[in-house]
Amino acid sequence: MVFLFKNLYLPQICNMKKLISYPLTVLYFIALVLCLLIFHPIQWICFNLFGYQAHKKSVDYLNLSLQSCAYLLFSKYSVTNRELIPKDVPIIFVANHQSMYDIIGIIWFMRDWHPKFISKIELGKGIPSVSYNLNHGGSVLIDRKDPKQALPAIKSMAEYIEKYKRSAVIFPEGTRSKDGNPKRFSENGLKILAKYAPNAYIVPISINNSWKMLEHGNFPMGIGLNLKFTVHEPMAVKDYPFGELFEKTEKAIVEGIKN
């Protein structure tokens, strides 16, 4: 009887939830755009007048603000096991990719490790705050159609994190999963990072529910979500052959994904 009741009313509940999400999505996008517009000149001032550390702080608080916008959708971000991440060593964060909202959580939750991204070149212009940070914050932009340009860019990222003991973020699926189910992981980018940052630790991260922000497409947004970031046991690059390291990393991430 209870099962029948749930099945009869589940479609109506889903439709009501979607209906409520329309006005909430409008408010969310207004808040999101305002954050990007406000922090763009703040980033410029911090970078040009005060240098890297000030710019980095402005990016941290930009992403805290973007994360807080999710409350307008009755959603939130959360992280578990962050205490496992070692300090004062280069870090390679490896995560599944469900939506652009993954990046907001990683920048804020992993701010102590100065995360830098390997991003597609298209994001490097035209987006307030986002493009400025990608161009000036230590990330690298790659042309996916030009492997000859991408490989040296990833190598330079590895050398950067090795030198400054910061972190690189890589999504080995390449493109985001629209239904939360992970795509095949590519080893190329991670292999280069591991080769040229031999003192790094690989830290797998499983991201859950981020794709549900876009379950109806770009509009309206999903509501009432908990975007979860689960950190898994770090592994020193020098302790494993790359094949074993890659297999362990993919297994940890995939096993932590729950749809």
C-alpha positions as CSV (number, residue, x, y, z in Angstrom):
1,M,0.0,0.0,0.0
2,V,2.8,2.4,0.9
3,F,4.7,1.5,-2.3
4,L,1.5,2.2,-4.4
5,F,1.0,5.5,-2.7
6,K,4.6,6.6,-3.4
7,N,4.4,5.6,-7.1
8,L,1.1,7.4,-7.5
9,Y,2.3,10.7,-6.1
10,L,6.0,10.6,-7.1
11,P,5.4,12.2,-10.6
12,Q,3.3,15.0,-9.0
13,I,6.0,15.7,-6.4
14,C,8.7,15.8,-9.1
15,N,6.6,18.2,-11.2
16,M,6.0,20.4,-8.2
17,K,9.7,20.5,-7.4
18,K,10.5,21.5,-10.9
19,L,7.9,24.2,-10.9
20,I,9.3,25.7,-7.7
21,S,12.8,25.6,-9.2
22,Y,11.9,28.2,-11.9
23,P,11.8,31.3,-9.7
24,L,14.6,30.0,-7.5
25,T,16.8,29.5,-10.6
26,V,16.2,33.1,-11.7
27,L,17.4,34.3,-8.3
28,Y,20.3,31.9,-8.4
29,F,21.5,33.2,-11.8
30,I,21.2,36.8,-10.7
31,A,23.3,36.1,-7.6
32,L,25.9,34.1,-9.6
33,V,26.3,36.8,-12.3
34,L,26.6,39.5,-9.6
35,C,29.4,37.5,-7.9
36,L,31.3,37.1,-11.2
37,L,30.9,40.8,-12.1
38,I,31.9,42.1,-8.6
39,F,34.9,39.9,-8.2
40,H,36.4,40.6,-11.6
41,P,37.7,44.0,-10.8
42,I,38.6,42.8,-7.3
43,Q,40.8,40.1,-8.9
44,W,42.4,42.7,-11.2
45,I,43.3,45.0,-8.3
46,C,44.6,42.1,-6.1
47,F,46.7,40.7,-8.9
48,N,48.2,43.9,-10.3
49,L,48.7,45.8,-7.0
50,F,49.4,43.1,-4.5
51,G,50.5,40.0,-6.3
52,Y,49.8,36.3,-6.3
53,Q,48.7,35.7,-2.6
54,A,46.2,38.6,-2.7
55,H,44.8,37.4,-6.0
56,K,44.6,33.8,-4.7
57,K,42.6,35.0,-1.7
58,S,40.2,36.9,-4.0
59,V,39.6,33.7,-6.0
60,D,39.0,31.8,-2.8
61,Y,36.3,34.1,-1.6
62,L,34.8,34.4,-5.1
63,N,34.2,30.6,-5.0
64,L,32.9,30.8,-1.4
65,S,30.4,33.3,-2.7
66,L,29.5,31.2,-5.7
67,Q,29.1,28.2,-3.4
68,S,26.8,30.2,-1.1
69,C,24.5,31.0,-4.0
70,A,23.5,27.3,-3.9
71,Y,21.5,28.1,-0.8
72,L,19.0,29.9,-3.0
73,L,18.3,26.5,-4.5
74,F,18.1,24.9,-1.1
75,S,21.3,23.1,-2.0
76,K,24.7,22.9,-0.4
77,Y,28.3,21.7,-0.9
78,S,30.0,19.3,1.5
79,V,33.4,17.6,1.7
80,T,34.6,14.5,3.7
81,N,38.1,13.3,4.5
82,R,39.9,16.5,3.6
83,E,42.2,15.9,6.5
84,L,43.8,13.0,4.6
85,I,45.5,15.4,2.1
86,P,49.2,15.8,2.8
87,K,50.6,19.3,3.2
88,D,53.9,20.9,1.9
89,V,54.1,18.5,-1.1
90,P,52.9,18.7,-4.7
91,I,49.3,17.3,-5.1
92,I,47.5,16.0,-8.1
93,F,43.8,16.0,-7.5
94,V,42.0,13.5,-9.8
95,A,38.2,13.6,-9.9
96,N,35.3,12.6,-12.0
97,H,33.5,15.4,-13.8
98,Q,29.8,16.0,-13.6
99,S,29.3,19.8,-14.2
100,M,31.1,23.1,-14.0
101,Y,29.9,23.3,-10.4
102,D,32.6,20.7,-9.5
103,I,35.2,23.5,-9.9
104,I,33.5,25.8,-7.4
105,G,33.7,23.1,-4.7
106,I,37.3,22.1,-5.5
107,I,38.6,25.7,-5.4
108,W,37.0,26.4,-2.1
109,F,37.5,23.1,-0.3
110,M,41.1,22.6,-1.6
111,R,42.1,26.2,-1.2
112,D,45.0,25.4,1.2
113,W,46.7,23.5,-1.7
114,H,46.4,26.3,-4.3
115,P,44.5,24.2,-6.9
116,K,45.3,24.9,-10.6
117,F,43.3,23.6,-13.5
118,I,44.0,22.1,-16.9
119,S,41.1,23.8,-18.8
120,K,39.9,24.0,-22.3
121,I,41.1,27.1,-24.1
122,E,37.6,28.3,-24.8
123,L,37.1,29.2,-21.1
124,G,40.1,31.6,-21.3
125,K,38.1,34.5,-22.6
126,G,34.8,36.2,-22.3
127,I,33.7,34.9,-18.8
128,P,34.0,37.5,-16.1
129,S,36.2,36.4,-13.2
130,V,36.5,32.9,-14.5
131,S,38.6,33.7,-17.6
132,Y,40.7,36.2,-15.6
133,N,41.6,33.6,-13.0
134,L,42.4,31.0,-15.6
135,N,44.8,33.4,-17.4
136,H,46.5,34.8,-14.3
137,G,46.1,32.3,-11.5
138,G,48.5,29.6,-12.6
139,S,46.1,27.3,-14.6
140,V,46.9,26.2,-18.1
141,L,44.6,26.4,-21.1
142,I,44.8,23.6,-23.7
143,D,43.4,23.2,-27.2
144,R,41.8,19.7,-27.2
145,K,42.1,19.6,-31.0
146,D,45.9,20.2,-30.8
147,P,47.7,17.5,-28.8
148,K,51.1,19.1,-29.7
149,Q,50.1,22.2,-27.7
150,A,48.3,20.3,-24.9
151,L,51.2,18.1,-23.8
152,P,53.8,20.8,-23.2
153,A,51.2,22.8,-21.3
154,I,50.5,19.9,-19.0
155,K,54.2,19.3,-18.5
156,S,54.6,23.0,-17.5
157,M,51.8,22.6,-15.0
158,A,53.6,19.5,-13.5
159,E,56.9,21.4,-13.2
160,Y,55.0,24.3,-11.6
161,I,53.4,22.3,-8.8
162,E,56.6,20.4,-8.3
163,K,58.5,23.6,-7.8
164,Y,56.0,25.5,-5.6
165,K,54.4,22.5,-3.8
166,R,50.9,23.4,-5.1
167,S,48.3,21.3,-6.7
168,A,47.0,20.5,-10.2
169,V,43.4,19.3,-10.8
170,I,42.6,16.9,-13.7
171,F,39.4,15.4,-14.8
172,P,40.5,12.3,-16.7
173,E,37.1,11.7,-18.3
174,G,37.8,14.8,-20.4
175,T,34.2,16.0,-20.6
176,R,31.5,16.0,-18.0
177,S,29.1,13.1,-17.4
178,K,25.5,14.3,-17.9
179,D,23.9,11.5,-15.9
180,G,26.6,11.0,-13.2
181,N,27.9,7.7,-14.6
182,P,31.6,8.0,-15.1
183,K,33.1,7.8,-18.6
184,R,36.3,6.0,-19.5
185,F,39.3,7.6,-17.9
186,S,42.1,8.7,-20.1
187,E,45.6,8.2,-18.7
188,N,47.6,10.7,-20.9
189,G,47.3,13.9,-18.9
190,L,47.8,12.2,-15.6
191,K,50.8,10.3,-16.9
192,I,52.5,13.5,-17.8
193,L,51.7,15.1,-14.5
194,A,53.1,12.1,-12.6
195,K,56.2,12.0,-14.7
196,Y,57.2,15.6,-14.3
197,A,56.0,16.0,-10.6
198,P,57.7,12.9,-9.2
199,N,57.4,14.0,-5.6
200,A,53.6,14.5,-5.9
201,Y,50.8,12.6,-4.2
202,I,47.8,11.7,-6.2
203,V,44.5,12.4,-4.3
204,P,41.4,10.8,-5.9
205,I,38.1,12.7,-5.3
206,S,34.6,11.3,-6.0
207,I,32.0,14.0,-6.8
208,N,28.4,13.2,-6.3
209,N,25.1,15.0,-7.3
210,S,26.8,17.8,-9.2
211,W,25.2,16.6,-12.4
212,K,21.7,17.0,-10.8
213,M,22.2,20.7,-10.9
214,L,21.6,20.4,-14.6
215,E,19.2,17.5,-14.7
216,H,16.6,19.6,-16.5
217,G,19.2,21.2,-18.8
218,N,20.5,24.7,-18.2
219,F,17.1,25.9,-17.0
220,P,15.7,25.4,-14.4
221,M,18.3,24.2,-12.0
222,G,17.9,21.1,-9.8
223,I,17.1,22.0,-6.2
224,G,17.5,20.5,-2.7
225,L,20.8,18.9,-3.5
226,N,24.0,18.0,-1.5
227,L,27.0,18.3,-3.8
228,K,29.4,15.9,-2.1
229,F,33.1,15.8,-2.5
230,T,34.7,12.7,-1.1
231,V,38.5,12.6,-0.7
232,H,40.2,9.2,-0.9
233,E,43.5,7.9,0.4
234,P,46.4,9.8,-1.2
235,M,49.1,7.8,-3.0
236,A,52.7,8.9,-3.6
237,V,53.6,8.8,-7.3
238,K,57.1,7.4,-6.5
239,D,55.6,4.4,-4.6
240,Y,53.8,2.7,-7.6
241,P,54.3,1.9,-11.3
242,F,52.1,4.3,-13.2
243,G,49.8,1.5,-14.5
244,E,49.0,0.4,-10.9
245,L,48.7,4.0,-9.7
246,F,46.2,4.8,-12.5
247,E,44.1,1.7,-11.8
248,K,44.0,2.4,-8.1
249,T,43.0,6.0,-8.7
250,E,40.2,5.2,-11.1
251,K,38.9,2.4,-8.9
252,A,38.7,4.7,-5.8
253,I,36.9,7.4,-7.7
254,V,34.4,5.2,-9.5
255,E,33.6,3.2,-6.3
256,G,32.8,6.5,-4.5
257,I,30.3,7.6,-7.1
258,K,26.7,7.0,-6.0
259,N,23.8,8.0,-8.3
